[in-house]
Amino acid sequence: MRVAFATEAAPGRDNEDYAAATPDIAVLLDGAGTPPGSESGCAHGVAWYSRTLGSTLVASMTQSAESLTDTLASGIKTVASLHDSTCDLAHPGTPSATVIMLRCTGDALDWLVLADSTLVLDVGEAEPMVITDDREAHVGARYRATMDALDSGSPEHIAAHRDYVEGMRHHRNRDGGFWVAATDPLAAEQALVGTIPTSHVRAAALLSDGATRLVDRFGLATWRQAIDLLDHRRPSGLIHEVRMAEQSDPNGSRWPRGKTFDDATALYCRFGR
């Protein structure tokens, strides 16, 4: 497995994404940011959570053959134990993250997707296989109208985005809502998982929702075009196109969104075909 990746923080903010890879595994996490004026109950922050859980998962995946679901559950439990004595893990805003895990084992490629980051598998057909957990999007559609009607970056939009995020917390890691990695190891059981023969996969892309904007928010590319862009211009080229689109619509009038700019991370894996 040959890997290239790029990550870029939203301007003026810490990067809350995390990506790492070895010749046999790849991991991507997208931390759920805490809006200005909102509390999390944690002294460490979202970037710390993403990095700590991500590095824990990488270490476990390289040392153990247990299932990806069990690895994620153990990782969530381990990270919770690192700050349960200093932070309020019962706070509804406690740091959380999406997770994508990919592992080559012999002739098989195991994958796991939890929350709204996206895994794209190029299986050599006209359209790639796209795996994303859209439960958060379905819940969020009920609450976006006020935020999306306001100019991005305005005081009113900032307040509406904070209200949106805090409202969504009531649906996090609950039946009928959506699931993310936070403090409850049982969230791992809600992840989408699968296995595909490695010989069937030409390439795989692990994308945070800041990187998928080019396709699913802006509609400026298809998934096939995104894979081709990654193949020819590498992950940095995809992120460049996302940033150009964001800059062309600073007020969110064309593409309403919670954040004018978002952390963007793309990890692209090529297989030996």
N, C-alpha and C positions, 0 to 999 in steps of 0.2 A: 504494500500500500504506500503510494507516494502522496505526500500531504503538503498543501500550501494553505496558509491562512493569513487573514488580516483582521485587525480590529481597530476601531476608531471611536473615541468617546464623543458624545455630543459636546459642542463647544461650551467651555466654561464649567464642565462638570467632571467628576471622577468617572472613570469607566466602570460600570457595574456588570459588564459582560466578562466571561472567562472562557478561554479555549485552550486546549492542549491535545497533543497527539503523540503516539509512538508509532513504530512500524505496524502495529497490530490493533491499536485502539484510537478512538477519537472521542472527545468530550466537549460539549458546549453548554454553558449556562448563561442565562439572561436574568440578572437580578431585577426584582420589582422595586423601582425607585420610590422613595418617600418624598412627596411634594413639599415645597416650602410651607411651613406652618402646621405640618402634620407630624404626629409623634409616632415612634416605633417601639418604644420600650427597650431599645437595644443601644448600648454604648459603642458598639463596634461598627455598625452600618451595613448597608447592602453590599457594597464592594467587598468588604471583608467576608461576608457570608458566601458570596459567589466564589471567591478565590479559595476559601477554606473547604467548602463542600466539593468544589471541582478538583482540587488537589487530592482530597481524600478519596474521591472516586477513582482518579487515575492510579493512585497507589494500590487501591484494592483490586482494580481490574488487572493490573500487571502481576499481582501476587496470588490471585485466587481464581478458580474456575466456576465459582458460584454464579447463579443466574444474575442477569442485570437488575432484575427487580429486587432480589435479595441484597445485591451490592448497594443499590440506591437506598434501601431501607436502613441498612447498617450505617451508611454514610450520613444520612439525616440524623440518626440517633447519636452518632459520634460527635457531630458538630453541635448538636443541642447540648451535649454534656460539657462542651468547652465554654459555654457562657450561661448555663442555667443558674449559676451562683451569683452572677453579676448583672444579669438582664432579666426583664420580665417577659418570659417566653409565652405567657398567656395573653400578652397584649395583641389586639387584632392586627396591629401593624408590624408585628415582628418580621424581620427580614425573610424574604422568600425568593425563589428563583425557578425559572423553567429549566428543564434538563433534557439534553439529547446525549445518548451513549451509543457508541458503535464499536463492535469488537469482531475481528476476524479470528475464527477458530478453525483451523484446518480448511475444509472446503465450504464452510458456512459463515455467513455474516449475520450476527445478532444485532438487533437494534431496539432502542427504547426511546420513547418520546413522552415527556410529561409537560403539559401546558403548551403555550402558544409559540414556541420556537418550531422551526420546520425542518424536516429531513427530506431531501429530494434524492431519489435513487435513479440514476440514468441506466435503464435496462436495455438500451439499444433500440428502443421503439420510438415512434414519432413523438409520443408524450411520455415524460418520465413519471415514475411513481412518486407521489407527493404525500407525505405523512405529516399531518399536523393535528394537534388536539384543539378543536375549536370550541370547547365548552365555555371558555372565558369570553370569547367573542359573542356567543349566543346570549350569555347573561348580560354582558356589557351593552348590547344593543338596546336594552330596555332603559338605559340611563344616560345615553350619549347626547340626546337631542339638545339639551340646554348648552352643554359644552361645545358641541359642533356648530352651533349657531353664532358663536362669538369669535372675534378675531384672535388668532393665536398670539400669546404673549401679552395680551391686554390684562389689566388687573382683574377684570370680570372673568376672563377665560382662566386665569390662574386659579381664582377662587372656585370656579366651576370644576376645573380639573381636580382640585383637592377634594371637593365634595364627591366627585365621581369615584376617585380612588378609595376614599373612606367608605362610600356606599358599597363598593365591590367587595370590601373586606368581609362583609357579613355573609357573602356567598362562598368564601374561600375555604377549601377543604371541608365541604359539606355536601351531602347527597343533594342532587338537584342543582348544585352550583358548579364549581370548577376546582381543580386540584393542582397544587404546586408543591415543590419541596420547601418545607419551612421547619417545623419542629416535630411533626407527627410522622413516624416511619410508615404508618399505614397508607400514607399518600402514594407510596411507591406502587402499591397494588392497583392503583387507578391509572397507571401509565399504559400507553399503547406499546405493545411489544410484538416482535416478529423475528423470523429467521428466513433468509433467502440464500440460495447457493451463490457463493462468491463468483462463480463462473458466469452467472446471469447479470452481473453488475459491472458496468464500465466505469462508473464514477458515482460518488456520493457527495452531497453538499449538506453541511450542517449550518443553519442560518438562524440568527436571532431575528426577532420581529423588526428590528431596525434595519436589517439587511433585506428582508422580504418585502419591504415597502414598495420597491420598484415594481413588484408584481401584484401583491394583494391589496395595497392601499392606493398606489398611483396608477396602476394599470398600464404602465409604460413598457412592459415586457411580459411575455408568456413564461411559463416555467421552462420550456425548452430553450427559449432565448436566454434566460438567466443562466442555465447550465452552459450554453455555448459561450456566453460572456465570461463565465468563470474559467472555462477551458482555454479561451484565447487571450483574455486580459487579466486572468488570475483574480483572486478575491479583492485585491485593492481596486481593480477596475470596476467591479460591481459596486463597491462602496462609493467610489467616485461618482458613479451615475446616480446613486441615491442622494448624495449630497447636492449634486447639481439640481435635482428635482426639488429638494427641500428649499434650496436657496431661491428657486424661481417662484415659490409660493409661500413667502414668509408669514403671511397672515392666515394661512389655512383656508383661503376662500375657494380654491379649486379642490383641495383635498383636506377636508376637516380632520383634525387629529388632536390628540391630547398634548403631544409635544411637537413643537416645530421641528426640532432635531432630536434624534434618538441615538443612543449607542448602537453601533452597527458592527456585527462580527460575522464573518463568513469563513468556513473551514471546508476546503475542497480536497477530496481524496480520489486519486486515480488508482485503478486496479489493473493488474497485468493481463490485459486483453489487447 
